[in-house]
């Protein structure tokens, strides 16, 4: 079971140019978004820990994003 609702992910896909998205594709996209968010969160957590913090800061997310791109 997924944590993220399908509707916002579908809206993002449509905003990116998709005219329609099948239910199966919608589910796969939600799974992919959750997997990406999980990896990004793990990287941000590692950066916060490296800085001796327990709280993730915006710069941790920014650095984690640079790592993924």
N, C-alpha and C positions, 0 to 999 in steps of 0.2 A: 504494500500500500504506500502511496506517495504522500508527501507532506504538503506539497505545493498544489493549489487548485489548478485545474486545467484551463479555466476561463482566462486568467491573466496571461498564461503562456500562449494561448491561442490568439489573444489580442496582440501580443508582441509579434507573433508570426505574421499576422495580417498587416500590422503596421510596417513590417519589413517587406511587404509586397505580396504575400500569399493571398490568393483569392478565396481558396477553400483549403481545409485541412481535414483529412479523414480521422475518424476516432482512433484508429490504430497509430497513425502518425502523431496525433495529439498526445497519446500516452507515451510514445517513445520520446517525444520532445520534452515532456515533463520529466521523464527519467534522466534524460541527458542534462537538463538544466539543474536538477538536483545533484547529479554526480559532479558537475562542474562547480556548483556552489560548495559542495562538500570538500573538494580538493582545494578550492580557493580559501575556505575557512581553515583547513588544516595548515596551509602555508602561512596564513595570517597569524594563527595561534603560535606557530613556531617562531615567527618574527617577534611577536609580543614576548614570548618566553625568553628569547635571546636578549631582549632589552630589559629583562627582569621585571616584566609587567604581567599581570593576569588579565588586564583589560585590553581588548583589541582596539587599536586606534585607526583613524582613517589612513594614516601613512602606512600602516601594516597592510591594509587592503591594496593600496596603490602599489606598494613594492611587490606584493603577491601577484597582482595583475601583470606587472612588468615581467615577472618570472614566467607566467603562462603564455605571454605573447612573444 
